[in-house]
Amino acid sequence: MTIPGVGLYSALMIKAEIGDIARFPDADHLCSYAGLVPSERSSGGRMRRGGITREGSRWLR
C-alpha cells in the first residue's frame, strides 16, 4: 500500500494473484508472469518489439 494509487483492496488483490513472492527470482520474472513485458519477434537478425503480451492474470495486470 506504499505505492501511490494502491489501496487496501488493490493490495489484497495483488497479494492474492501473486501468492508467495519468493517463487520469483527477481522483478523481471514477476513482470513476465503478469504479462507486463513487451512482445518480441525476431527473424533474420532483426528484432521487433510490440505491446505488452497480456499473458497471465488480467486482475494482476
N, CA, C and O of each residue as an XYZ file, in Angstrom:
244
protein
N       0.811     -1.199      0.000
C       0.000      0.000      0.000
C       0.853      1.260      0.000
O       0.305      2.362     -0.021
N       2.172      1.134      0.022
C       3.030      2.312     -0.008
C       3.206      2.843     -1.423
O       3.766      3.925     -1.602
N       2.743      2.113     -2.431
C       2.814      2.571     -3.820
C       1.652      3.525     -4.063
O       0.514      3.193     -3.730
N       1.905      4.711     -4.637
C       0.817      5.647     -4.906
C      -0.257      5.010     -5.786
O       0.055      4.396     -6.806
N      -1.521      5.160     -5.390
C      -2.629      4.615     -6.153
C      -3.021      3.198     -5.766
O      -4.008      2.678     -6.287
N      -2.283      2.559     -4.873
C      -2.613      1.206     -4.428
C      -3.162      1.278     -3.012
O      -2.445      1.587     -2.061
N      -4.439      0.990     -2.898
C      -5.092      0.996     -1.596
C      -5.192     -0.411     -1.031
O      -4.538     -1.335     -1.513
N      -6.015     -0.559     -0.010
C      -6.172     -1.838      0.667
C      -6.706     -2.908     -0.281
O      -6.143     -4.000     -0.353
N      -7.772     -2.616     -1.002
C      -8.381     -3.599     -1.902
C      -7.408     -4.014     -3.000
O      -7.273     -5.201     -3.296
N      -6.736     -3.047     -3.599
C      -5.768     -3.352     -4.663
C      -4.607     -4.185     -4.126
O      -4.167     -5.125     -4.787
N      -4.112     -3.857     -2.947
C      -3.005     -4.602     -2.349
C      -3.419     -6.042     -2.067
O      -2.634     -6.964     -2.288
N      -4.633     -6.245     -1.585
C      -5.117     -7.601     -1.326
C      -5.270     -8.395     -2.621
O      -4.964     -9.587     -2.656
N      -5.734     -7.753     -3.671
C      -5.891     -8.417     -4.965
C      -4.528     -8.822     -5.529
O      -4.370     -9.930     -6.042
N      -3.553     -7.930     -5.435
C      -2.200     -8.232     -5.920
C      -1.615     -9.391     -5.126
O      -1.031    -10.305     -5.708
N      -1.760     -9.367     -3.825
C      -1.243    -10.439     -2.974
C      -1.904    -11.777     -3.309
O      -1.235    -12.809     -3.354
N      -3.197    -11.757     -3.541
C      -3.918    -12.990     -3.861
C      -3.488    -13.554     -5.217
O      -3.386    -14.771     -5.368
N      -3.238    -12.702     -6.190
C      -2.849    -13.155     -7.523
C      -1.409    -13.641     -7.579
O      -1.105    -14.592     -8.300
N      -0.523    -13.003     -6.832
C       0.890    -13.380     -6.860
C       1.147    -14.602     -5.998
O       1.914    -15.482     -6.390
N       0.528    -14.671     -4.846
C       0.796    -15.778     -3.923
C       2.117    -15.546     -3.216
O       2.379    -14.445     -2.733
N       2.949    -16.571     -3.152
C       4.243    -16.469     -2.477
C       5.247    -15.747     -3.385
O       5.632    -16.281     -4.426
N       5.662    -14.569     -3.008
C       6.570    -13.748     -3.820
C       7.941    -14.399     -3.969
O       8.670    -14.094     -4.913
N       8.296    -15.287     -3.051
C       9.619    -15.926     -3.082
C       9.790    -16.853     -4.284
O      10.915    -17.243     -4.597
N       8.704    -17.214     -4.962
C       8.840    -18.102     -6.120
C       9.377    -17.387     -7.355
O       9.717    -18.032     -8.347
N       9.456    -16.062     -7.300
C      10.023    -15.279     -8.401
C      11.436    -14.854     -8.031
O      11.626    -14.181     -7.018
N      12.443    -15.236     -8.834
C      13.823    -14.890     -8.502
C      14.111    -13.386     -8.544
O      14.971    -12.893     -7.814
N      13.384    -12.662     -9.402
C      13.599    -11.218     -9.493
C      12.356    -10.543    -10.067
O      11.386    -11.210    -10.428
N      12.397     -9.218    -10.147
C      11.250     -8.445    -10.625
C      10.926     -8.735    -12.092
O       9.762     -8.680    -12.487
N      11.932     -9.041    -12.893
C      11.688     -9.349    -14.308
C      10.798    -10.577    -14.467
O       9.918    -10.604    -15.328
N      11.024    -11.582    -13.645
C      10.204    -12.791    -13.717
C       8.766    -12.506    -13.281
O       7.826    -13.061    -13.850
N       8.591    -11.656    -12.286
C       7.252    -11.286    -11.840
C       6.522    -10.512    -12.932
O       5.344    -10.766    -13.184
N       7.201     -9.578    -13.578
C       6.593     -8.805    -14.665
C       6.207     -9.707    -15.831
O       5.165     -9.507    -16.454
N       7.029    -10.683    -16.122
C       6.726    -11.628    -17.180
C       5.504    -12.468    -16.816
O       4.655    -12.725    -17.670
N       5.407    -12.893    -15.570
C       4.266    -13.665    -15.088
C       2.978    -12.858    -15.230
O       1.930    -13.406    -15.575
N       3.059    -11.571    -14.965
C       1.885    -10.709    -15.035
C       1.551    -10.286    -16.456
O       0.469     -9.749    -16.694
N       2.449    -10.514    -17.407
C       2.187    -10.129    -18.793
C       2.472     -8.666    -19.067
O       1.881     -8.083    -19.976
N       3.360     -8.066    -18.305
C       3.667     -6.642    -18.459
C       4.936     -6.390    -19.252
O       5.446     -5.269    -19.262
N       5.448     -7.402    -19.908
C       6.666     -7.256    -20.705
C       6.288     -7.119    -22.180
O       5.257     -7.647    -22.598
N       7.103     -6.421    -22.974
C       6.775     -6.271    -24.390
C       6.980     -7.585    -25.151
O       7.863     -8.380    -24.829
N       6.144     -7.786    -26.161
C       6.338     -8.959    -27.006
C       7.541     -8.723    -27.911
O       7.923     -7.583    -28.175
N       8.124     -9.810    -28.377
C       9.318     -9.683    -29.215
C       9.230    -10.691    -30.354
O       8.936    -11.867    -30.142
N       9.487    -10.208    -31.561
C       9.522    -11.081    -32.728
C      10.840    -10.855    -33.432
O      11.211     -9.721    -33.731
N      11.540    -11.934    -33.692
C      12.827    -11.789    -34.363
C      12.931    -12.810    -35.490
O      12.465    -13.944    -35.382
N      13.561    -12.365    -36.573
C      13.766    -13.220    -37.733
C      14.880    -12.628    -38.572
O      14.895    -11.425    -38.832
N      15.800    -13.455    -38.990
C      16.870    -12.987    -39.864
C      17.740    -11.902    -39.258
O      18.212    -11.016    -39.970
N      17.957    -11.960    -37.962
C      18.808    -10.973    -37.313
C      18.099     -9.675    -36.976
O      18.714     -8.775    -36.404
N      16.829     -9.553    -37.313
C      16.060     -8.345    -36.989
C      15.153     -8.643    -35.801
O      14.599     -9.736    -35.690
N      15.012     -7.680    -34.934
C      14.175     -7.857    -33.757
C      13.162     -6.726    -33.697
O      13.517     -5.553    -33.816
N      11.900     -7.087    -33.511
C      10.846     -6.095    -33.363
C      10.147     -6.307    -32.036
O       9.842     -7.437    -31.655
N       9.899     -5.230    -31.347
C       9.181     -5.297    -30.078
C       7.803     -4.687    -30.262
O       7.631     -3.672    -30.937
N       6.825     -5.337    -29.642
C       5.448     -4.870    -29.725
C       4.933     -4.420    -28.374
O       5.701     -4.062    -27.482
N       3.629     -4.447    -28.244
C       2.984     -4.063    -26.993
C       3.139     -5.147    -25.942
O       3.781     -6.169    -26.187
N       2.550     -4.928    -24.767
C       2.654     -5.913    -23.704
C       1.976     -7.204    -24.135
O       1.044     -7.184    -24.939
N       2.442     -8.323    -23.601
C       1.959     -9.630    -24.042
C       0.563     -9.968    -23.528
O      -0.151    -10.744    -24.163
N       0.170     -9.415    -22.417
C      -1.121     -9.663    -21.786
C      -1.327    -11.133    -21.419
O      -2.456    -11.618    -21.345
N      -0.228    -11.821    -21.195
C      -0.304    -13.196    -20.675
C      -0.512    -13.100    -19.180
O      -0.145    -12.097    -18.569
N      -1.080    -14.103    -18.592
C      -1.248    -14.127    -17.143
C      -2.574    -13.535    -16.692
O      -3.504    -13.375    -17.483
N      -2.641    -13.219    -15.434
C      -3.878    -12.775    -14.806
C      -4.251    -11.355    -15.217
O      -3.433    -10.439    -15.129
N      -5.474    -11.181    -15.660
C      -5.915     -9.826    -16.016
C      -6.099     -8.968    -14.774
O      -5.980     -7.745    -14.839
N      -6.389     -9.606    -13.639
C      -6.558     -8.857    -12.390
C      -5.234     -8.298    -11.909
O      -5.183     -7.195    -11.365
N      -4.161     -9.053    -12.107
C      -2.851     -8.599    -11.690
C      -2.335     -7.503    -12.616
O      -1.692     -6.557    -12.159
N      -2.608     -7.621    -13.895
C      -2.150     -6.643    -14.868
C      -2.836     -5.314    -14.625
O      -2.584     -4.348    -15.346
